[in-house]
């Protein structure tokens, strides 16, 4: 069992920046795929960004150019740098760890609210 703990969420103004962190209770292997997902009120959870152990990334069109996902395997931590935040980015953000093709772990989520 792996525990994931997100941090860094909060209230920010439109155009502002925020960095989310996700710490794993166990060693993150280079073969593990990790990602950030979000869920807004009344909406389904959607993928924001993913990253492989080798550093290959994939972003949702809505955040491409504004968000950057990265990982530090040595410190078992996943990051999401969010710039130029918009009100529509408001959601609960979740950290996800995928092991193989069928096993996955989720964090408890951290609230990000973009409002003036």
PyMOL commands that set and color helices and strands:
alter all, ss='L'
color gray80, all
select helices_A, chain A and resi 73-75+87-89
alter helices_A, ss='H'
color red, helices_A
select strands_A, chain A and resi 4-7+10-12+18-24+33-39+46-51+57-59+67-72+77-82+91-99+103-106+110-114
alter strands_A, ss='S'
color yellow, strands_A
deselect
rebuild
show_as cartoon
